[in-house]
Amino acid sequence: MRPTIVLTQLALCASPALAFYPWMPKWLAELESKRGLDDSRPNGVSSLRKFGIKQRGNGITSPTPERLSREATRLADKYAGRQADGMDEASLALRTNNYNVMVAKESGKDMTTGIDQDGTDYSYFIGANFGSGGKELYLLLDTGAGSSWVMGTDCTSKACALHNSFGSKDSSSLTDSGKDFSITYGSGKVKGKIVTDKISVARMNLTYEFGIASETSDDFVNFAFDGILGLSRNNGANQNFLSAIKSSGQIKESIFGVSLHRASDGDNEGEISFGGPDSDKYTGDITYTSTVQGKTDWAIQIDAMSYDGKKAGVGGIPAYIDTGTTYMFGPKDVVKKLHDTIPGSESSDGTSFRVPCDSKDLSFTFSGVDYTVSAKDWVSPQNTAGKCTSNLYGQEVVKGAFLLGASFIKNVYVVFDAEKGQIGLAKKSSEKSGSLSVTSTATSSSATATATSNGNSHATTVSTATQTSSGSEASSTKGADADSAADQPGSSSRLFSNTGLTLAVSAVTLFTLLA
């Protein structure tokens, strides 16, 4: 009898999770229904190596919306089963399946590849080649998941029929490990077998152990990607990817840098680089903060939060930085305090907040540096009633912590350093990203802030400063870079990142990119 590795993880939502349920805010569902993209794209992934938005697969109508609490459950389970409270279904709606793909530019650098997305900042993924035949599949980049898997050719689930898949007929080098895996999501399971085969990611070639799914939740019909690339530090059902590429000699250190692109900014310049940060993607220093809450979570402590420069009087709380989540979530009381600093903000349930459509930027402080979240990303576009919604939700997905998805990540360059157990943040080199100011708010955080000067390669020069664990705020400034912002949002734990395209941009800019 084959051994089965059973996980209760949410591979697709916030970080490690158990309940996969693809919810999205109603404002985004409404926006997408108006976009009316008329592009077409063949089922093959390899034909998509061009800039612009293409449509992959056929549209599928999503089932009737169910309670958002299931999304919260999914995210909480993904994060090692930490308990989460419920959320009002009125704020979110199920996503329709457009399979749009906004293909990223390729830098041509070793150990580096572009990060594609769906054209609404809702989900971010990369192309990877599998087996002796080099079959290309899309993999969701998920720093909250430890397992990696793809849809299998023998899978009969609805989602598999709509996606590219991989199996023994595609590769003469595939080896069955004799082990099965099962990952539970909120609305169903992904299960199959663990195999070993050749894989090529970001110009790195290695033999890797991963899962081939024979059964998937139908919720996956709503997304363009064909599987998950787990980038957390924990071991899931299969071999840890970061450990695998280091063991193969491809990289010297288990470090990767991420730059997520905002769709409304034009040509997709999103990128992930393994082995170290890409100096072309950031400017100034990288400031590192030690991770908290265990050795396997990509979580760092928030020192303070502000709106338009006004401190909300909250901080000293962990934040999970998750590329697999779209929006931002936090405990209701803390999220309310931050929204209380926003003139005109209102909420009937403490979960979803109406905010003025001309709201200013938010900022989060880590290790004495303020990182701006553009109103483009935390304020939704207007709905039919002319109202806007905050993409920071009062939903405690991870108990006692914030979950910062693409709404935040799009505004910074992020370095995930598994070697030293730290996360680095820097100002993106793009003029359209958020800004950062080093306003030392040395509050609670047994973190280590490391400023790394921007060089011309992965090599960096470092100087350190440590913080103690407490809650007082000190203030001293080191310089600031203001950045322009526009309107658009991010997504929710697999409430995916949404920078929510402005209709005018999606209709004009995105179609222009198709040429």
N, C-alpha and C positions, 0 to 999 in steps of 0.2 A: 504494500500500500504506500502511495506517495505521501510524504510529509507535507503538511500545509502550513504556510506561514500566514497567520491571521492578524490583521492590523485594523484598529479602529482609528483610522486617520482620515483627515479631510484633505485629500491631495489637491483639491481644487479651490479651496476657499481661502481662508486666511492663512494659516500655517499648517501644522499637522492637523488633520481634521477628520471628523467622523461623518458629518452629514453633508453630502454634496447636494446643494440645491441652488441652481443658477438664478437668483433673484436680481432685479435691477430696479432702480427708482422709477416711478411712473413717468417722471419728466423725461427720462432717457427713452423709455418705451414710446412715448409720444413723439419725441424728436426723430427717432428712427423710422416711425411710421410715415413721417413726412419727407424723409430723405429721398425715398424713391430711387435709389441707385439702380441704374439700368445696365450695369456692367455684367459681363459674364466671364467665367473662368472655367477652364476644363478641370476635371477631377484630379489630374496629375499635379503634384506640387512643383515639380521641376520646371514647369512652364511658367511659373510665377516669378522668375528672377528678374523682374523689371520693377521700376519705381511705380508708385501709384496704387490705386485701389482696384482690386479685382474681386470678383465674386466667386466663391468656391462652393460647389455643391448646390443642391436645391433647397429652397426655403421650406421650413417646416413650421406649422403653427404650434405654438407652445400650449400646454394644457392650461386650464383655468387657474389663476393665481391662488396659492394657498398661504397660510400664515407665515409671515417673515421669521417667526420664531424658529422655524426649521432651518433657515439660513444661519441664524445665530448658533443653533445647535451644531450645525455642520462646522462652523468656524471653531467653536469651542472644542469639538472633538479633534479637529485637526491639530489644535494646540494641546496635545497630550490629555485630552478629556477634561480640561478645566471647565468648570461650570459657567454657563452664560445665562442671562435672563432673556425674557421674550421680547419680541419687537412687533409693533403694529403692522399688520399686512397692508394697511392703507398707504404706507409710504413707499411700497415697492411693488413691482409687477414683474411677471415672468418675461424673459427675453425671447424675442423671436429669432429664428435662425436665418441670418443673411449670409453667413460665411464670407464676409468681406475680408480681404487681406490687403493691408497697406505694407508693401514690401520695403525693407530697409536697404539703404546703401551699404555696400561692402567696402571696408577699408583696405583689404588686401594684406593686413598684418597677420602674422602668425598668432595662433591661440585666441583669435578674435573673430566675432561674427556679428552681423546685423541682427537686431531684434525686430521682428515683424509684429504687426498688431492688426486689429480688426477695423481700424479707421475711426473708432469712437473712444479709444483709450480704455476699452473695457477689458481686453485681455492681451497679453504679450507673450510671444512664442518665437522659437527659432527653428530653422530647418536642420535636420540631422540625417545622415546616410547610414543605412543598416545593411549588414550582411555582405556576402561576396559580390552581390549585384549592385550594391550601393543604393538601395531603394531609399528615396527621400520621404521623410515624414515630418510633420510639425510637432514640436514638443513645447508645452507650456512651461515657462520658467517659473519655478515655485520654490522660493527660499523657505517656505514653511513646510515642505514635504521632504521626507527622507527616501521615498520609493520612486523608482523610475519604471515606466511601463509604456507599451504601445498597444494599439488595437490589433488583434490577430486575424489572419485570413480565415480561420475556421470559426470566427465569432459570428453568431447569427442575430445579435441584438440590433435594434434599429439604428443605433448610433454607428455601429461598425459598418453597416451597409452604406452609410453616407460619407465615410471617411476613407482615407488611404489606410492600408493595413499591411502587416508583415507576418511571414510564416516560413516554414521549412522549404516551401517551393521557391521562395525568393532568394535562398542562400544555401550554398553547399557547405558552408562553414558553421552553420548553426548547431549547437549542442544542447540537448535537453538535460537539465541538471537533475531531473527526477523529483524536483520539489514543486509544490503548488503554492499559490499565494491568494489571499482574499483580503481586499481592503473595503471596509464598510463606509459608505457615505450615507448622508441622511436619507436620501430617497432611493437607495439601492446599493448594489455592490459592484465592484470590479474584481473579477477573479480570473485566474488562468494559471499558467505555468512559468517557472523561472528558467530562463535559457541563458546561454553564453554565446556571444557572436561578436563579429567586428562591428565597430561603430565609429563614425567620423563626425566630430563636432568641433566647430571653430578651427578647422584645419588641424585638428588633432586626431590621430588614428590609434585606436586601442581595442583590445578585446575586453568586453564588458558584460557583466551579468545584469540582466534586466527582466522585466515581466512581459509576457505576451498574453493579452487578455482574451479569453474565450467568451466572456460575458461582461457587459458594461451597463451602467445605468442609462436609461433613455434620455436623461438630462444632457448627456454629452452631444446629442444631436444639435444642440444650440451653439456649439463652438467650433471654430475652424481647426483647432489643433487635434492631432491624432493620438496624443499621449502626454505623459508628464515627465519632465526632467526634474527630479528632486535635488535641490541645492542646499538643503539644511545640513547641519553637522551630525545629525543622528543617523543611525542605521535603520532603514525601513525593511521592506520585504526582500530587498536585493542589496547588492554591493553599493556602498556610498560612492557617489559619483566623484566628489572631490578627492577622496582617498584613492579612487581608481586611477584618475589621471595623474596624480602625483606618483603613485607606485609604478606607473608605466614609464615614468621619466619624462613625460611631456612638460611638466612644470616642476619647479623647485620647491614652491610653497603653495599651500592650499589657500589661495587668495583669488578673488575675482572682482572686477569693477563693472558697475551697471549704469548705463545712461538710458532712461526711458524717454521716448519721444512723445511730444504732444501733437496729435494729429492736425490740429488747426494751425500749426506752425509751418506746414508745407512738407517738403521732401523728408521722408523718414530717415533720421540720422541716429536712431536708437542703436545701442551696441552693448555687447558683453565681452569682456576681455579676461581670460584666465591667466593666472600666474602673477598678476599685478595690475595696477591701474593703468589706463591709457592716458598719458599726459595731454593728448590732443583733446580730450573730452572734458577737462576741467581747467580752472584757472585759480591761481593763488595757492593756498595751503589746504591740505587734507587734515582735518582734525579728527582724531580717533577717540572713541569712547569704549571702554571695556564693556563686554556683554554682562548681563545679569540673569538671574533666574535659571541657573543650570548651564551646563556645558554645551547643550545641543540647540539652544534657542538663539535666533538672531534678534535679541532684544537688548535695548540700551535705555538708560534712564533719561526722562525728560526733566530738565531743570525748571523750565518756566514756559508759559504760553501767553501769547499776546494777540491783540487785534489792532491793526493800524498804529502800532507802537505802544499801545496801552496794555500794561500787564493785567492778567486776569486773576492774579493772586493764587495760582495753582501750579503745582509742579511736584517733583519728587515721586514720579510715577513711571513705571517701565513702559516702553513702547516697542512693539514687535514690528520690525521693518520687513514687509512681505510683498515680494513682487507678484505673488499669486492672488493678491487682493486688490480690489479697485479703489474703494473709498477709505474713509477713516472712521474709526469707532473708538468709543471710550465710555467709562462709567457715567451714568446719567448726571450725577451731581457735579462732576468735574466739567463735563461738556456743557452743562447749563451755565456754570460760572463763566466759561469762555464766551458763550453766546450772550450772556448778560452785558458784556462789554461792547456788543454790536448794536448800535442804535437801530430800533425798528425790528429787531429779532423777536420772534414769537413762536410758541409751540403749545399744542394742546395736549401732548402726551409725554413730553420730555425726551422723546426719541428723535423725531424729525422736526426741523426748525425752518420756518419761513424767514427769509432774510431779504433786505433790499437788494434789488438787482445791481445796484451800483456800489455794493459793499467793497471795502478795501481788503488788503492782504492780511492773512494770518501769519503768525510765526511761532516756531517751536525752538526752544533753546536746549542745545546739547553741549556739555563741556564748555560753557561760556560763550558759545557762538549761536547767534540767532539765525535760523534758516527760514526764509520766507516761503509761504505757500500762496501762490498767485490766486487771485480771485477767479482766474480762468479755470482753476482746478477745484476750488472748494465751493464755488457758487454755480448752481445749475443754470442753464439757459431759461428764459421765460417760458412758462407753460401757456396754454391757450387763454388763461385768465390774466396773463401778464405778471405772474408771480414767480419768484425764484426760491429754490430750496438749498439749504446747506448740505454739503457732502461730508460733513462731520456729524455722525449720528450718535445719539445717547444710547448706545447699545454695548453692554459689557460683554463682548464676545469672549475675551480672555479675562478671567477674574482679576480685578485689581490692576488692570493694565489697558493701555491704548493699543490699537492695531492700526498702523499707518501703511496704507497700500499705495497704489500708483498716484493717487491725488497728491500725496506728499513727495513720492520718489521722483516724479517728473520734474520737480523743481531743484533737484540736487544731483550731484554725482555721488554714487554710493560705492564704497569698497567694503566687501565682506572678507574679513581676515580670520580664517579658521586656525591659523598657526598661533596667533597671539590672543584669540578670543576677543576680537574687537571689531567695531564697525567704524569706518571713516566716512566723513561727509565733506563735500567741497562744493564750491560754486561751479555750475556748469559753464563751459566755455561759450555756449550759445547765448546770445543776447536776449533770447526770448524766454529763458528759464527764470526761476525765482532768484532772489538776491540773498546775500548773507552778510551779516555784520557781526563782528566779534565783540559783543557786548557781554563781558564776563558776568555771568549770573552763576557763580559757582555755588550751586545748590546741590542738595542731596544727590549723591551719586558716588558710589565707590568706584568711580570710573577713572580711566587714565586718558587724558586728552593729549594727543600727539599731533603736532603740526608737522606736516610733511611738505616740503617745498616742491613745486611743480617743475619737473625736469623734462628731458626729452625722451625718456624711456621709462621702463617699468621701475628702474632703480630710483630710490628716493633718499633724501637727506632728512633726518629726523631730530626733533628736539622735543622734550617731554615736559608735561606739567600734570600733576595729579590733583584729584579732588577728593574731599572727604565725604563721608556719608552723613548728611544732616539736611536741614531744610532752610537755612538762612540764605539770603541773597546778598551778594556783594556786587558792586557795579564798577566796571572800568572798561573803557572802550579801546578798541584796537584798530578800528577802521571799518568802513562800511561800503558796500557796493549796492546801490539801488538798482532795481531792475523793473522793467515795465511789465505790466500784467494785463490780461484781458479776461474774457469770461468763458468759463467752461469748467467742467468737473471731472471727478475721478470716480471709481467704482467701489463696490462693496465687496467684502471678502468673497471671493469669487462672486461677490458682488464685485465684479472686476473693476479695474482701474478705469475711470472714465474721465476723460478730459472733456467729455461731452461736446462733440463738435457743434460749432455755431452753424446754423442752417446755411447761412450765406457762404461760409467757408466750405462746408461739405459739398455744396452744390457747385461752387465755382472752383475753389482750389483743388479739391479732390479729383474732380473730373478732368481738370487740367493736367493732373499728374498722370493720367492714364495714357497719354500720348507716348 
